[in-house]
Amino acid sequence: MRLGAADFLPGEKPLGLSTDETVAVARELANLGVDMIGISGNLCGYGLDRKDSAYFAPYAERIKSSLGSSVLVECTGGINDVRTADKMLLEGVCDLVGVGRLMLRDPGFVARWKESY
């Protein structure tokens, strides 16, 4: 299931779903038997500066740590190279990385990742 971690909408009180609310939703989904949650964001708007790499990683890591190993957590969003994807997996930030846009831009990405092992 894809789940927005935060909406990043500016305001005195940030608008949209908060990370705390997302953690609570993720726990409830786990209790209901969901076995994989894909972390994304900006479901109600686009307040996030997307220049950084792996911009949803802090949210995926927080949700993963709250769920433990009961649910696989996927992280998407600005994962633009093998090193970043590998680091996220090895450090336990998430269990899966979403690299769909990267693969569209760079079809050789997976082959290079495989060669790095």
Contact map, one row per residue, 1 for C-alpha under 8 A:
111000000000000000000000000000000101110000000000000000000000000000000000000000000000000000000000000000000000000000000
111100000000000000000000000000000000111100000000000000000000000000000000000000000000000000000000000000000000000000000
111110000000000000000100010000000000111110000000000000000000000000000000000000000000000000000000000000000000000000000
011111100000000010000100000000000000001111100000000000000000000000000000000000000000000000000000000000000000000000000
001111100000000011100110000000000000001110000000000000010011000000000000000000000000000000000000000000000000000000000
000111110000000111100100000000000000000111100000000000000000000000000000000000000000000000000000000000000000000000000
000111111000001111000000000000000000000011111111000000000000000000000000000000000000000000000000000000000000000000000
000001111100011100000000000000000000000001001111000000000000000000000000000000000000000000000000000000000000000000000
000000111110011100000000000000000000000000001111000000000000000000000000000000000000000000000000000000000000000000000
000000011111111000000000000000000000000000000010000000000000000000000000000000000000000000000000000000000000000000000
000000001111111000000000000000000000000000000000000000000000000000000000000000000000000000000000000000000000000000000
000000000111110000000000000000000000000000000000000000000000000000000000000000000000000000000000000000000000000000000
000000000111111000000000000000000000000000000000000000000000000000000000000000000000000000000000000000000000000000000
000000011111111101000000000000000000000000000000000000000000000000000000000000000000000000000000000000000000000000000
000000111110111111000000000000000000000000000000000000000000000000000000000000000000000000000000000000000000000000000
000001111000011111000000000000000000000000010000000000000000000000000000000000000000000000000000000000000000000000000
000111100000001111101100000000000000000000000000000000000000000000000000000000000000000000000000000000000000000000000
000011100000011111111100000000000000000000000000000000000000000000000000000000000000000000000000000000000000000000000
000011000000000011111110000000000000000000000000000000000010000000000000000000000000000000000000000000000000000000000
000000000000000001111111000000000000000000000000000000000000000000000000000000000000000000000000000000000000000000000
000000000000000011111111100000000000000000000000000000000000000000000000000000000000000000000000000000000000000000000
001111000000000011111111110000000000000000000000000000000000001000000000000000000000000000000000000000000000000000000
000010000000000000111111111000000000000000000000000000000000011001000000000000000000000000000000000000000000000000000
000000000000000000011111111100000000000000000000000000000000000000000000000000000000000000000000000000000000000000000
000000000000000000001111111110000000000000000000000000000000000000000000000000000000000000000000000000000000000000000
001000000000000000000111111111000000100000000000000000000000001000100000000000000000000000000000000000000000000000000
000000000000000000000011111111100000000000000000000000000000000001100000000000000000000000000000000000000000000000000
000000000000000000000001111111110000000000000000000000000000000000000000000000000000000000000000000000000000000000000
000000000000000000000000111111111100000000000000000000000000000000000000000000000000000000000000000000000000000000000
000000000000000000000000011111111110000000000000000000000000000000100110000000000000000000000000000000000000000000000
000000000000000000000000001111111100000000000000000000000000000000000000000000000000000000000000000000000000000000000
000000000000000000000000000111111100000000000000000000000000000000000000000000000000000000000000000000000000000000000
000000000000000000000000000011111110000000000000000000000000000000000000000000000000000000000000000000000000000000000
100000000000000000000000000011111111100000000000000000000000000000000010000000000000000000000000000000000000000000000
000000000000000000000000000001001111100000000000000000000000000000000111000000000000000000000000000000000000000000000
100000000000000000000000000000000111110000000000000000000000000000000011110000000000000000000000000000000000000000000
111000000000000000000000010000000111111000000000000000000000000000000011110000000000000000000000000000000000000000000
111000000000000000000000000000000001111100000000000000000000000000000000111100000000000000000000000000000000000000000
011110000000000000000000000000000000111110000000000000010011000000000000111100000000000000000000000000000000000000000
011111000000000000000000000000000000011111000000000000010000000000000000001110000000000000000000000000000000000000000
001111100000000000000000000000000000001111100000000000010000000000000000000000000000000000000000000000000000000000000
000101110000000000000000000000000000000111111111000000000000000000000000000000000000000000000000000000000000000000000
000101100000000000000000000000000000000011111100000000000000000000000000000000000000000000000000000000000000000000000
000000100000000100000000000000000000000001111100000000000000000000000000000000000000000000000000000000000000000000000
000000111000000000000000000000000000000001111110000000000000000000000000000000000000000000000000000000000000000000000
000000111000000000000000000000000000000001111111000000000000000000000000000000000000000000000000000000000000000000000
000000111100000000000000000000000000000001001111100000000000000000000000000000000000000000000000000000000000000000000
000000111000000000000000000000000000000001000111110000000000000000000000000000000000000000000000000000000000000000000
000000000000000000000000000000000000000000000011111100000000000000000000000000000000000000000000000000000000000000000
000000000000000000000000000000000000000000000001111110100000000000000000000001000000000000000000000000000000000000000
000000000000000000000000000000000000000000000000111110000000000000000000000001000000000000000000000000000000000000000
000000000000000000000000000000000000000000000000111111100000000000000000000001000000000000000000000000000000000000000
000000000000000000000000000000000000000000000000011111100000000000000000000011110001000000000000000000000000000000000
000000000000000000000000000000000000000000000000000111111000000000000000000111110001000000000000000000000000000000000
000000000000000000000000000000000000000000000000010111111100000000000000000011000000000000000000000000000000000000000
000010000000000000000000000000000000001110000000000001111111000000000000001110000000000000000000000000000000000000000
000000000000000000000000000000000000000000000000000001111111100000000000001100000000000100001100000000000000000000000
000000000000000000000000000000000000000000000000000000111111110000000000000000000000000000001000000000000000000000000
000010000000000000100000000000000000001000000000000000011111111000000000000000000000000000000000000000000000000000000
000010000000000000000000000000000000001000000000000000011111111100000000111000000000000000001100000000000000000000000
000000000000000000000000000000000000000000000000000000001111111110000000000000000000000000011100000000000000000000000
000000000000000000000010000000000000000000000000000000000111111111000000000000000000000000000000000000000000000000000
000000000000000000000110010000000000000000000000000000000011111111100000100000000000000000000000000000000000000000000
000000000000000000000000000000000000000000000000000000000001111111111011100000000000000000001100000000000000000000000
000000000000000000000000000000000000000000000000000000000000111111110000000000000000000000000000000000000000000000000
000000000000000000000010001000000000000000000000000000000000011111110000000000000000000000000000000000000000000000000
000000000000000000000000011001000000000000000000000000000000001111111110000000000000000000000000000000000000000000000
000000000000000000000000000000000000000000000000000000000000000111111110000000000000000000000000000000000000000000000
000000000000000000000000000000000000000000000000000000000000000100111111000000000000000000000000000000000000000000000
000000000000000000000000000001000010000000000000000000000000000000111111000000000000000000000000000000000000000000000
000000000000000000000000000001000111100000000000000000000000000100111111100000000000000000000000000000000000000000000
000000000000000000000000000000000011100000000000000000000000000100001111110000000000000000000111000000000000000000000
000000000000000000000000000000000001111000000000000000000001001100000011111000000000000000000111000000000000000000000
000000000000000000000000000000000001111000000000000000000001000000000001111100000000000000000111110000000000000000000
000000000000000000000000000000000000011100000000000000011001000000000000111110000000000000000101110000000000000000000
000000000000000000000000000000000000011100000000000001011000000000000000011111100000000000000000111000000000000000000
000000000000000000000000000000000000000100000000000011110000000000000000001111100000000000000000011000000000000000000
000000000000000000000000000000000000000000000000011111100000000000000000000111110000000000000000000000000000000000000
000000000000000000000000000000000000000000000000000011000000000000000000000111111001100000000000111001000000000000000
000000000000000000000000000000000000000000000000000011000000000000000000000001111101100000000000001001000000000000000
000000000000000000000000000000000000000000000000000000000000000000000000000000111111100000000000000000000000100000000
000000000000000000000000000000000000000000000000000000000000000000000000000000011111110000000000000000000000100110000
000000000000000000000000000000000000000000000000000000000000000000000000000000001111111000000000000000000000000000000
000000000000000000000000000000000000000000000000000011000000000000000000000000111111111100000000000000000000000000000
000000000000000000000000000000000000000000000000000000000000000000000000000000111111111110000000100000000000000000000
000000000000000000000000000000000000000000000000000000000000000000000000000000000111111111000000000000000000000000000
000000000000000000000000000000000000000000000000000000000000000000000000000000000011111111100000000000000000000000000
000000000000000000000000000000000000000000000000000000001000000000000000000000000001111111111100100000000000000000000
000000000000000000000000000000000000000000000000000000000000000000000000000000000000111111111111100000000000000000000
000000000000000000000000000000000000000000000000000000000000000000000000000000000000011111111000000000000000000000000
000000000000000000000000000000000000000000000000000000000000000000000000000000000000001111111000000000000000000000000
000000000000000000000000000000000000000000000000000000000000100000000000000000000000000111111110000000000000000000000
000000000000000000000000000000000000000000000000000000001101100100000000000000000000000111111110000000000000000000000
000000000000000000000000000000000000000000000000000000001001100100000001111000000000000110011111100000000000000000000
000000000000000000000000000000000000000000000000000000000000000000000001110000000000000010011111100000000000000000000
000000000000000000000000000000000000000000000000000000000000000000000001111000000000000010000111110000000000000000000
000000000000000000000000000000000000000000000000000000000000000000000000011100100000100110000111111000000000000000000
000000000000000000000000000000000000000000000000000000000000000000000000011110100000000000000001111100000000000000000
000000000000000000000000000000000000000000000000000000000000000000000000000110110000000000000000111111100000000000000
000000000000000000000000000000000000000000000000000000000000000000000000000000000000000000000000011111110000000000000
000000000000000000000000000000000000000000000000000000000000000000000000000000000000000000000000001111111000000000000
000000000000000000000000000000000000000000000000000000000000000000000000000000110000000000000000001111111110100000000
000000000000000000000000000000000000000000000000000000000000000000000000000000000000000000000000001111111111110000000
000000000000000000000000000000000000000000000000000000000000000000000000000000000000000000000000000111111110000000000
000000000000000000000000000000000000000000000000000000000000000000000000000000000000000000000000000011111110000000000
000000000000000000000000000000000000000000000000000000000000000000000000000000000000000000000000000001111111100000000
000000000000000000000000000000000000000000000000000000000000000000000000000000000000000000000000000001111111110000000
000000000000000000000000000000000000000000000000000000000000000000000000000000000000000000000000000000100111111100000
000000000000000000000000000000000000000000000000000000000000000000000000000000001100000000000000000001100111111110000
000000000000000000000000000000000000000000000000000000000000000000000000000000000000000000000000000000100011111111000
000000000000000000000000000000000000000000000000000000000000000000000000000000000000000000000000000000000001111111100
000000000000000000000000000000000000000000000000000000000000000000000000000000000100000000000000000000000001111111110
000000000000000000000000000000000000000000000000000000000000000000000000000000000100000000000000000000000000111111111
000000000000000000000000000000000000000000000000000000000000000000000000000000000000000000000000000000000000011111111
000000000000000000000000000000000000000000000000000000000000000000000000000000000000000000000000000000000000001111111
000000000000000000000000000000000000000000000000000000000000000000000000000000000000000000000000000000000000000111111
000000000000000000000000000000000000000000000000000000000000000000000000000000000000000000000000000000000000000011111
